[in-house]
């Protein structure tokens, strides 16, 4: 019962208190101007009347002003709606001397302002105080207060719209404080200008849009803050409501530039694609609001501004948090600096809407957060610039796909390490990636490479003696990449267990890789060289390991240690490659020899096979067995083949004067047949030589038929339609299937010389040749026996009904001049 009674008494007490506050409003005490008076903030001593109809006379307002509510803060907030408000406060000069005081309505921007001074005891005795005529950023009045007199100071404001701070002060003190205030404001705006120029300079240096948008953001911030402080009066801009119409577009432009800055600073198009689209839409809307704000009523423009602050601020913060979550490190600066700024902007706007009380905190917090945000974001932009430079360094020193240190960083790392102790350099070449690329595509080949690199990298991290390749703040790594599919590692000391290393690497690389039910495998060839034993020059040392890898690949070995004699051989090969390229261009060192094809039954000459010889000015005659592999290796084999065809047709044009149906045979490789535009190039050469297509025969070794079957079949069909004769060389040495041979348009089959040598005494070869002859007849192809070196062999093939023969017994390879003489002698012998 007691508890219930207490609850009732408490409720009644609250109601009574509220009733008293309503019926008996708080009356502010008079401001006493004593001998120690210097300055007083009078906002919390000010009563106010809302004059909705504009009907109050000054005497009427003065008579009742002290009975109206008192402002609860040093700042006075007139609200955003157009209105007329009377403000009044009581002054008392307690001294025996007259006092001059200055009244400043700091930041006030009314359309009209009238100041009245009433004697409290005689309200009919009042005066209208004019404003100080000199330019000032706030309304300023000088008032004389007589001794021992109480006054009511009243000012009538029309459409003030912006919160202001009323201050009364002693003149000398006021002007000295104003000088200090102007210095503070100068420093404030000076810092902002310096930061804006700093970002503009960086923009012109790096051409990144984030910097220019942030500079524009600061410039707009400077404009609207200077207008808010009233500095527009110095540029003949009226210090009233028109100022608000200037501020609003720049406020909206500030939001627009902050959005653009957010987009480019956080790289939203890369990191947050959907939010990027939303932010770009907001940019268009805010830009439209900025254009419309100069034509719309103030309260509507202000509503648009507030909506833009809330929506755009939230969108930017959400985007920054999401980017930070996704690993964009610079986003943390954005969140830390912009959250307080947006929060303070909301406080200011809520105070302007009179949702919360206007205080010195709500008015001054924005300046602090602006400076903090500008400083932090400039640091963030500097950090972003540093990160951008690091990315450039990373791109210059790392492979963009595998992210391994490239040749540049490997060389730098080895140069830095070589001064300490010797090391063993190991190069790893991954063989098989090209086949995967040809069969499954470049994307799969690259994925396989990345998988192998990841495996090797994990293994390399566990090798304590491995040398790290590092540079400044970049992450150190122990596995480097010299080229696509060519890795490199270095181990401290010159006695590293290379056999164990090679075994570990081979096991890692040989592990099968499955992709969409396709199992792929790659092999590693490893070369090693030792510093400083094999070379003291890092570039040469890397080349030495390259020679060792090439030797391992050539000999089909897992690992080869570099040896000096192998370098000489490799250099000799490189020299020959260069000379061979030059030889094709000038044609003076390359010559064609002709080996006749003779009909066994009639002994007549039907054609000749051309054999290429290279007469090197330094090394003499070089065998095709040596320079043909070089041509393949350096990628000029197709060029060499076309040169031989062109020269062979020119020689055949000379022979045709003696033998009308004489054809010329040229050996080609499968790589030639399947190369791009090979058939078209052959047709063009025939056209230029003015030669019938059936006077050219292209021979392909049987062992080459099984390489790229489909492409070879297609090329043979095109050549056959063109009219070019096609032959199979060294038949019997390969593994061609009869079904495959039956679909190829073959004109001639040449029996391998291994079966024709000593044919008279080899029963097994008799059976093989008999089968080849039978097969050739069934395919409708002419048969040629090569390697005929004695009369017995020729007689055997004559009795076996073989069509053509070729060999040293009949004639050796000859130059074109010797071949022409030989034809004459051969014709005389037949006659």
ZIHUDA-V89772 format. One record per residue. N is the residue number from 1. RES is the residue in three letters. NEAR is the number of other C-alpha atoms within 8 Angstrom. Layout:
n-><N;N>
res-><RES;RES>
near-><NEAR;NEAR>
This chain:
n-><1;2;3;4;5;6;7;8;9;10;11;12;13;14;15;16;17;18;19;20;21;22;23;24;25;26;27;28;29;30;31;32;33;34;35;36;37;38;39;40;41;42;43;44;45;46;47;48;49;50;51;52;53;54;55;56;57;58;59;60;61;62;63;64;65;66;67;68;69;70;71;72;73;74;75;76;77;78;79;80;81;82;83;84;85;86;87;88;89;90;91;92;93;94;95;96;97;98;99;100;101;102;103;104;105;106;107;108;109;110;111;112;113;114;115;116;117;118;119;120;121;122;123;124;125;126;127;128;129;130;131;132;133;134;135;136;137;138;139;140;141;142;143;144;145;146;147;148;149;150;151;152;153;154;155;156;157;158;159;160;161;162;163;164;165;166;167;168;169;170;171;172;173;174;175;176;177;178;179;180;181;182;183;184;185;186;187;188;189;190;191;192;193;194;195;196;197;198;199;200;201;202;203;204;205;206;207;208;209;210;211;212;213;214;215;216;217;218;219;220;221;222;223;224;225;226;227;228;229;230;231;232;233;234;235;236;237;238;239;240;241;242;243;244;245;246;247;248;249;250;251;252;253;254;255;256;257;258;259;260;261;262;263;264;265;266;267;268;269;270;271;272;273;274;275;276;277;278;279;280;281;282;283;284;285;286;287;288;289;290;291;292;293;294;295;296;297;298;299;300;301;302;303;304;305;306;307;308;309;310;311;312;313;314;315;316;317;318;319;320;321;322;323;324;325;326;327;328;329;330;331;332;333;334;335;336;337;338;339;340;341;342;343;344;345;346;347;348;349;350;351;352;353;354;355;356;357;358;359;360;361;362;363;364;365;366;367;368;369;370;371;372;373;374;375;376;377;378;379;380;381;382;383;384;385;386;387;388;389;390;391;392;393;394;395;396;397;398;399;400;401;402;403;404;405;406;407;408;409;410;411;412;413;414;415;416;417;418;419;420;421;422;423;424;425;426;427;428;429;430;431;432;433;434;435;436;437;438;439;440;441;442;443;444;445;446;447;448;449;450;451;452;453;454;455;456;457;458;459;460;461;462;463;464;465;466;467;468;469;470;471;472;473;474;475;476;477;478;479;480;481;482;483;484;485;486;487;488;489;490;491;492;493;494;495;496;497;498;499;500;501;502;503;504;505;506;507;508;509;510;511;512;513;514;515;516;517;518;519;520;521;522;523;524;525;526;527;528;529;530;531;532;533;534;535;536;537;538;539;540;541;542;543;544;545;546;547;548;549;550;551;552;553;554;555;556;557;558;559;560;561;562;563;564;565;566;567;568;569;570;571;572;573;574;575;576;577;578;579;580;581;582;583;584;585;586;587;588;589;590;591;592;593;594;595;596;597;598;599;600;601;602;603;604;605;606;607;608;609;610;611;612;613;614;615;616;617;618;619;620;621;622;623;624;625;626;627;628;629;630;631;632;633;634;635;636;637;638;639;640;641;642;643;644;645;646;647;648;649;650;651;652;653;654;655;656;657;658;659;660;661;662;663;664;665;666;667;668;669;670;671;672;673;674;675;676;677;678;679;680;681;682;683;684;685;686;687;688;689;690;691;692;693;694;695;696;697;698;699;700;701;702;703;704;705;706;707;708;709;710;711;712;713;714;715;716;717;718;719;720;721;722;723;724;725;726;727;728;729;730;731;732;733;734;735;736;737;738;739;740;741;742;743;744;745;746;747;748;749;750;751;752;753;754;755;756;757;758;759;760;761;762;763;764;765;766;767;768;769;770;771;772;773;774;775;776;777;778;779;780;781;782;783;784;785;786;787;788;789;790;791;792;793;794;795;796;797;798;799;800;801;802;803;804;805;806;807;808;809;810;811;812;813;814;815;816;817;818;819;820;821;822;823;824;825;826;827;828;829;830;831>
res-><UNK;UNK;UNK;UNK;UNK;UNK;UNK;UNK;UNK;UNK;UNK;UNK;UNK;UNK;UNK;UNK;UNK;UNK;UNK;UNK;UNK;UNK;UNK;UNK;UNK;UNK;UNK;UNK;UNK;UNK;UNK;UNK;UNK;UNK;UNK;UNK;UNK;UNK;UNK;UNK;UNK;UNK;UNK;UNK;UNK;UNK;UNK;UNK;UNK;UNK;UNK;UNK;UNK;UNK;UNK;UNK;UNK;UNK;UNK;UNK;UNK;UNK;UNK;UNK;UNK;UNK;UNK;UNK;UNK;UNK;UNK;UNK;UNK;UNK;UNK;UNK;UNK;UNK;UNK;UNK;UNK;UNK;UNK;UNK;UNK;UNK;UNK;UNK;UNK;UNK;UNK;UNK;UNK;UNK;UNK;UNK;UNK;UNK;UNK;UNK;UNK;UNK;UNK;UNK;UNK;UNK;UNK;UNK;UNK;UNK;UNK;UNK;UNK;UNK;UNK;UNK;UNK;UNK;UNK;UNK;UNK;UNK;UNK;UNK;UNK;UNK;UNK;UNK;UNK;UNK;UNK;UNK;UNK;UNK;UNK;UNK;UNK;UNK;UNK;UNK;UNK;UNK;UNK;UNK;UNK;UNK;UNK;UNK;UNK;UNK;UNK;UNK;UNK;UNK;UNK;UNK;UNK;UNK;UNK;UNK;UNK;UNK;UNK;UNK;UNK;UNK;UNK;UNK;UNK;UNK;UNK;UNK;UNK;UNK;UNK;UNK;UNK;UNK;UNK;UNK;UNK;UNK;UNK;UNK;UNK;UNK;UNK;UNK;UNK;UNK;UNK;UNK;UNK;UNK;UNK;UNK;UNK;UNK;UNK;UNK;UNK;UNK;UNK;UNK;UNK;UNK;UNK;UNK;UNK;UNK;UNK;UNK;UNK;UNK;UNK;UNK;UNK;UNK;UNK;UNK;UNK;UNK;UNK;UNK;UNK;UNK;UNK;UNK;UNK;UNK;UNK;UNK;UNK;UNK;UNK;UNK;UNK;UNK;UNK;UNK;UNK;UNK;UNK;UNK;UNK;UNK;UNK;UNK;UNK;UNK;UNK;UNK;UNK;UNK;UNK;UNK;UNK;UNK;UNK;UNK;UNK;UNK;UNK;UNK;UNK;UNK;UNK;UNK;UNK;UNK;UNK;UNK;UNK;UNK;UNK;UNK;UNK;UNK;UNK;UNK;UNK;UNK;UNK;UNK;UNK;UNK;UNK;UNK;UNK;UNK;UNK;UNK;UNK;UNK;UNK;UNK;UNK;UNK;UNK;UNK;UNK;UNK;UNK;UNK;UNK;UNK;UNK;UNK;UNK;UNK;UNK;UNK;UNK;UNK;UNK;UNK;UNK;UNK;UNK;UNK;UNK;UNK;UNK;UNK;UNK;UNK;UNK;UNK;UNK;UNK;UNK;UNK;UNK;UNK;UNK;UNK;UNK;UNK;UNK;UNK;UNK;UNK;UNK;UNK;UNK;UNK;UNK;UNK;UNK;UNK;UNK;UNK;UNK;UNK;UNK;UNK;UNK;UNK;UNK;UNK;UNK;UNK;UNK;UNK;UNK;UNK;UNK;UNK;UNK;UNK;UNK;UNK;UNK;UNK;UNK;UNK;UNK;UNK;UNK;UNK;UNK;UNK;UNK;UNK;UNK;UNK;UNK;UNK;UNK;UNK;UNK;UNK;UNK;UNK;UNK;UNK;UNK;UNK;UNK;UNK;UNK;UNK;UNK;UNK;UNK;UNK;UNK;UNK;UNK;UNK;UNK;UNK;UNK;UNK;UNK;UNK;UNK;UNK;UNK;UNK;UNK;UNK;UNK;UNK;UNK;UNK;UNK;UNK;UNK;UNK;UNK;UNK;UNK;UNK;UNK;UNK;UNK;UNK;UNK;UNK;UNK;UNK;UNK;UNK;UNK;UNK;UNK;UNK;UNK;UNK;UNK;UNK;UNK;UNK;UNK;UNK;UNK;UNK;UNK;UNK;UNK;UNK;UNK;UNK;UNK;UNK;UNK;UNK;UNK;UNK;UNK;UNK;UNK;UNK;UNK;UNK;UNK;UNK;UNK;UNK;UNK;UNK;UNK;UNK;UNK;UNK;UNK;UNK;UNK;UNK;UNK;UNK;UNK;UNK;UNK;UNK;UNK;UNK;UNK;UNK;UNK;UNK;UNK;UNK;UNK;UNK;UNK;UNK;UNK;UNK;UNK;UNK;UNK;UNK;UNK;UNK;UNK;UNK;UNK;UNK;UNK;UNK;UNK;UNK;UNK;UNK;UNK;UNK;UNK;UNK;UNK;UNK;UNK;UNK;UNK;UNK;UNK;UNK;UNK;UNK;UNK;UNK;UNK;UNK;UNK;UNK;UNK;UNK;UNK;UNK;UNK;UNK;UNK;UNK;UNK;UNK;UNK;UNK;UNK;UNK;UNK;UNK;UNK;UNK;UNK;UNK;UNK;UNK;UNK;UNK;UNK;UNK;UNK;UNK;UNK;UNK;UNK;UNK;UNK;UNK;UNK;UNK;UNK;UNK;UNK;UNK;UNK;UNK;UNK;UNK;UNK;UNK;UNK;UNK;UNK;UNK;UNK;UNK;UNK;UNK;UNK;UNK;UNK;UNK;UNK;UNK;UNK;UNK;UNK;UNK;UNK;UNK;UNK;UNK;UNK;UNK;UNK;UNK;UNK;UNK;UNK;UNK;UNK;UNK;UNK;UNK;UNK;UNK;UNK;UNK;UNK;UNK;UNK;UNK;UNK;UNK;UNK;UNK;UNK;UNK;UNK;UNK;UNK;UNK;UNK;UNK;UNK;UNK;UNK;UNK;UNK;UNK;UNK;UNK;UNK;UNK;UNK;UNK;UNK;UNK;UNK;UNK;UNK;UNK;UNK;UNK;UNK;UNK;UNK;UNK;UNK;UNK;UNK;UNK;UNK;UNK;UNK;UNK;UNK;UNK;UNK;UNK;UNK;UNK;UNK;UNK;UNK;UNK;UNK;UNK;UNK;UNK;UNK;UNK;UNK;UNK;UNK;UNK;UNK;UNK;UNK;UNK;UNK;UNK;UNK;UNK;UNK;UNK;UNK;UNK;UNK;UNK;UNK;UNK;UNK;UNK;UNK;UNK;UNK;UNK;UNK;UNK;UNK;UNK;UNK;UNK;UNK;UNK;UNK;UNK;UNK;UNK;UNK;UNK;UNK;UNK;UNK;UNK;UNK;UNK;UNK;UNK;UNK;UNK;UNK;UNK;UNK;UNK;UNK;UNK;UNK;UNK;UNK;UNK;UNK;UNK;UNK;UNK;UNK;UNK;UNK;UNK;UNK;UNK;UNK;UNK;UNK;UNK;UNK;UNK;UNK;UNK;UNK;UNK;UNK;UNK;UNK;UNK;UNK;UNK;UNK;UNK;UNK;UNK;UNK;UNK;UNK;UNK;UNK;UNK;UNK;UNK;UNK;UNK;UNK;UNK;UNK;UNK;UNK;UNK;UNK;UNK;UNK;UNK;UNK;UNK;UNK;UNK;UNK;UNK;UNK;UNK;UNK;UNK;UNK;UNK;UNK;UNK;UNK;UNK;UNK;UNK;UNK;UNK;UNK;UNK;UNK;UNK;UNK;UNK;UNK>
near-><4;5;6;7;8;8;8;8;8;8;8;8;8;8;8;8;8;8;8;9;9;7;6;6;10;7;9;11;6;9;9;8;11;8;5;5;9;8;10;8;10;11;14;12;13;12;15;13;10;8;11;6;4;6;5;7;6;7;8;8;11;13;8;8;13;12;8;11;10;12;12;7;10;13;13;12;12;9;11;11;7;8;10;12;12;14;12;14;15;12;12;12;15;10;10;6;6;10;9;10;12;14;12;12;12;10;13;12;13;13;11;9;9;10;11;12;12;15;13;8;5;7;11;7;7;9;7;8;11;7;8;7;4;4;6;10;11;12;10;11;11;11;9;8;10;9;11;9;10;11;11;13;12;13;11;12;13;12;12;17;13;12;14;11;14;14;14;12;13;12;9;6;10;12;8;8;8;8;8;8;8;8;8;8;8;8;8;9;9;8;8;13;11;8;13;13;9;8;13;11;8;10;13;7;6;6;7;7;9;13;13;11;12;13;13;11;13;14;11;12;11;11;10;13;8;10;12;10;9;13;11;13;12;9;6;6;8;8;12;11;12;8;14;9;11;11;12;15;12;13;12;14;13;13;13;11;12;11;13;12;13;13;14;10;8;12;10;14;8;6;9;12;9;6;9;11;8;8;13;10;8;10;11;8;8;13;11;8;10;13;8;8;12;10;5;8;7;9;8;8;11;9;8;9;11;9;8;12;12;9;8;12;10;8;9;11;12;8;11;14;11;9;14;12;7;7;6;10;6;11;12;11;10;12;11;8;14;10;9;9;12;10;8;12;10;10;10;12;9;10;13;13;9;10;7;8;8;15;9;8;6;12;9;8;9;12;7;8;12;9;10;9;11;12;9;10;11;10;8;11;10;8;9;9;8;8;8;8;8;9;8;8;8;9;9;7;11;11;11;6;5;7;7;10;15;13;11;9;13;13;10;9;12;10;9;7;9;10;6;5;8;11;13;15;15;12;14;12;11;12;10;9;12;8;7;13;12;8;6;8;9;9;7;10;13;8;8;10;10;10;8;10;9;8;9;12;10;8;8;10;9;6;7;5;6;11;10;9;15;10;9;4;4;8;6;8;11;13;14;14;15;10;8;5;10;11;12;12;12;11;12;12;9;10;5;8;6;6;7;7;8;11;8;8;10;11;8;10;13;10;7;8;8;8;7;4;5;6;8;9;10;11;10;13;14;15;18;16;14;13;14;8;6;12;10;9;6;10;7;9;15;9;8;13;16;10;13;17;17;9;10;15;10;7;6;6;9;11;12;12;9;13;8;7;6;11;10;8;8;9;8;8;9;8;8;10;12;8;8;10;9;8;11;10;6;7;8;6;10;11;10;13;12;13;14;12;12;12;12;13;6;5;8;7;11;12;12;12;11;13;10;10;12;12;11;9;6;4;7;8;8;11;8;9;6;8;12;9;8;11;13;9;7;8;7;10;11;10;7;10;10;10;9;11;11;10;9;12;13;9;9;11;9;8;10;10;7;6;9;6;8;13;12;14;12;14;8;10;9;12;7;11;13;11;8;4;6;10;10;7;9;10;9;8;10;12;8;7;9;6;10;7;10;9;12;13;13;12;12;14;11;15;9;9;12;9;7;9;8;6;9;13;9;8;11;12;10;9;11;11;7;8;8;13;15;14;13;13;12;12;12;9;8;8;8;10;6;6;6;8;9;8;6;9;9;12;10;12;14;13;16;14;11;6;10;14;10;7;12;8;5;8;8;6;10;9;8;9;10;9;8;10;10;8;8;12;9;7;8;7;11;11;13;13;15;12;12;16;10;7;7;7;14;11;8;10;11;11;7;7;6;13;11;12;14;15;12;9;9;8;9;8;9;10;9;10;7;8;10;9;8;8;9;8;8;8;8;7;6;6;4>
